[in-house]
Amino acid sequence: MTRTGNKAARPRKVRIGDREILAHGLESWRFGDIYHYAMTASWLLFVGAFATVYFGVNMAFAALYWLGDHGVANSSGSFEEMFYFSVETLATVGYGDMHPASRYVHLVATVEIFTGLSITAAMTGLIFARFSRPRARVMFARNPVVGVINGSPTFMVRMANARHNMITDASAKLWITRQETAGEGLRYRRFQELRLDRAANPMFPLSWTIFHPIDDASPLYRQDAASLAEVDASFVVTFNGLDETSAQQLNARATYECGDIHWGRHYVDILDVDENGTPYIDYRKFHDTRVEEPGPVEAGSGSAS
């Protein structure tokens, strides 16, 4: 549940996909979504935050032990030794040298052990969730291209499976989003799915290029770079499939601005056969495009390029 209020708040930078926007009037509520931040933070920030919490908890309990008036046996009562005793207690190590010697310290140790078990359970769950989260290593070409395929202008996006394992039941969708104005003068952003010539692929081990024919039923019909820029058009490609190695569903996404489109071009071929007859794929050319040749170009299978 999102908390909002009348309290003025400073604008906050919010990242949505590859875009960064300023959000005004949104009340900060970071502690209400700790799981989201724990899952989206970098590993360096995640480990650093855990180390800070671990150190802070031990410092707090060390202070409580230090206030216990020598309630820990076999210790001098210094704050340093209380800190080490807290670390041993929080980790339930129990070396046996220092141990509680008063009711007060027993009570504090009981609370700390419970706290330690809770932190350990939470961290174990978070670390497992971060490691087990499926990540698709699907590469998207830096630029979409518009070229002639079978005599018809076609919008194309190339993808590749960087893991080289088998992704089955793969499917892709292509969307255009643009600014439109209603009859009442209201401006809104419209999302419209673009029809793909082949939206599904039974096996996706290497490369796949998706095709959207620009016919009279296409929102791109008779559009060019200038007209798309006028409506601030952008494109979203979504991908999903089943990774046979992990038996997990994979999802990936790429976003393109209208200025990213290469008009009148085709992707450079990256699949070929060497002198020994062994097929190979050259990722050094994955993002490269070439000026389309005059005349119609055969589409081939549409599953690899």
Backbone hydrogen bonds, N-H to C=O, Kabsch-Sander energy under -0.5 kcal/mol:
donor,donor_aa,acceptor,acceptor_aa,energy
4,T,2,T,-0.5
12,R,23,A,-2.2
14,V,21,I,-3.1
16,I,14,V,-0.6
16,I,19,R,-2.6
17,G,15,R,-0.6
19,R,16,I,-2.1
21,I,14,V,-3.0
23,A,12,R,-3.3
23,A,21,I,-0.5
24,H,22,L,-0.6
25,G,9,A,-0.7
27,E,25,G,-0.7
32,G,29,W,-1.1
33,D,30,R,-1.6
34,I,31,F,-0.5
37,Y,33,D,-1.8
38,A,34,I,-2.8
39,M,35,Y,-1.9
40,T,36,H,-1.8
41,A,37,Y,-1.7
46,F,42,S,-2.9
47,V,43,W,-2.8
48,G,44,L,-2.2
49,A,45,L,-2.6
50,F,46,F,-2.1
51,A,47,V,-2.6
52,T,48,G,-2.1
53,V,49,A,-2.4
54,Y,50,F,-2.8
55,F,51,A,-2.6
56,G,52,T,-2.6
57,V,53,V,-2.7
58,N,54,Y,-1.9
59,M,55,F,-2.3
60,A,56,G,-2.2
61,F,57,V,-2.3
62,A,58,N,-2.3
63,A,59,M,-1.9
64,L,60,A,-1.6
65,Y,61,F,-2.5
66,W,62,A,-2.5
67,L,63,A,-1.5
68,G,65,Y,-1.6
69,D,66,W,-0.7
73,A,71,G,-0.6
73,A,99,H,-2.7
75,S,72,V,-0.7
82,M,78,S,-2.0
83,F,79,F,-2.0
84,Y,80,E,-2.0
85,F,81,E,-2.3
86,S,82,M,-2.1
87,V,83,F,-2.2
88,E,84,Y,-2.2
89,T,85,F,-2.3
90,L,86,S,-3.2
91,A,87,V,-2.0
92,T,89,T,-1.0
93,V,88,E,-2.5
99,H,73,A,-0.7
101,A,71,G,-3.5
102,S,71,G,-0.5
106,H,102,S,-2.2
107,L,103,R,-2.3
108,V,104,Y,-2.3
109,A,105,V,-2.8
110,T,106,H,-2.1
111,V,107,L,-2.1
112,E,108,V,-2.5
113,I,109,A,-2.7
114,F,110,T,-2.0
115,T,111,V,-2.4
116,G,112,E,-3.0
117,L,113,I,-2.5
118,S,114,F,-2.0
119,I,115,T,-2.6
120,T,116,G,-2.6
121,A,117,L,-2.3
122,A,118,S,-2.4
123,M,119,I,-2.8
124,T,120,T,-2.5
125,G,121,A,-2.0
126,L,122,A,-2.3
127,I,123,M,-2.8
128,F,124,T,-2.3
129,A,125,G,-2.3
130,R,126,L,-2.3
131,F,127,I,-2.3
132,S,128,F,-2.8
133,R,129,A,-1.0
136,A,251,N,-0.6
137,R,135,R,-0.5
138,V,136,A,-1.0
139,M,137,R,-0.6
139,M,160,A,-2.9
141,A,158,R,-2.4
145,V,156,M,-2.1
146,V,262,H,-2.3
147,G,154,T,-1.9
149,I,152,S,-2.9
150,N,297,V,-3.0
152,S,149,I,-1.8
154,T,147,G,-2.7
155,F,212,H,-2.8
156,M,145,V,-3.1
157,V,210,I,-1.5
159,M,208,W,-3.0
160,A,139,M,-1.8
161,N,206,L,-3.2
162,A,137,R,-2.6
162,A,160,A,-0.9
164,H,161,N,-0.9
167,I,165,N,-0.6
168,T,166,M,-0.6
168,T,242,L,-2.4
169,D,202,P,-1.2
170,A,201,N,-1.9
171,S,240,N,-2.6
172,A,199,A,-2.4
173,K,238,T,-2.1
174,L,194,L,-0.6
175,W,236,V,-2.7
176,I,192,Q,-2.7
177,T,234,S,-2.7
178,R,190,R,-1.9
179,Q,231,V,-3.2
180,E,188,Y,-2.8
182,A,186,L,-3.3
185,G,182,A,-2.1
188,Y,180,E,-2.4
190,R,178,R,-2.8
190,R,188,Y,-0.6
192,Q,176,I,-2.5
194,L,174,L,-3.5
197,D,211,F,-3.2
201,N,170,A,-3.1
204,F,167,I,-2.3
208,W,159,M,-2.6
210,I,157,V,-2.6
212,H,155,F,-2.5
214,I,153,P,-3.2
215,D,213,P,-1.4
218,S,215,D,-1.8
221,Y,218,S,-1.8
223,Q,220,L,-2.1
228,L,224,D,-2.2
229,A,225,A,-1.8
230,E,226,A,-1.7
231,V,227,S,-0.9
232,D,229,A,-1.2
233,A,228,L,-2.4
234,S,177,T,-2.2
235,F,256,Y,-3.2
236,V,175,W,-2.2
237,V,254,A,-2.9
238,T,173,K,-2.3
239,F,252,A,-2.8
240,N,171,S,-2.1
241,G,250,L,-1.6
242,L,168,T,-2.7
243,D,241,G,-0.6
243,D,248,Q,-2.8
244,E,166,M,-2.1
244,E,242,L,-0.7
247,A,243,D,-2.0
248,Q,243,D,-0.8
250,L,241,G,-3.5
252,A,239,F,-2.3
254,A,237,V,-2.2
256,Y,235,F,-3.0
258,C,233,A,-1.4
260,D,257,E,-1.9
261,I,258,C,-1.1
262,H,144,P,-2.6
263,W,261,I,-0.7
264,G,146,V,-2.1
265,R,146,V,-1.1
265,R,262,H,-0.7
266,H,290,R,-2.7
268,V,288,D,-2.0
270,I,305,S,-1.1
272,D,280,Y,-2.3
274,D,278,T,-2.3
277,G,274,D,-2.0
280,Y,272,D,-2.9
282,D,270,I,-2.3
283,Y,281,I,-0.8
285,K,282,D,-1.4
286,F,283,Y,-1.3
288,D,285,K,-1.0
290,R,266,H,-3.1
292,E,264,G,-1.9
302,G,299,A,-0.6
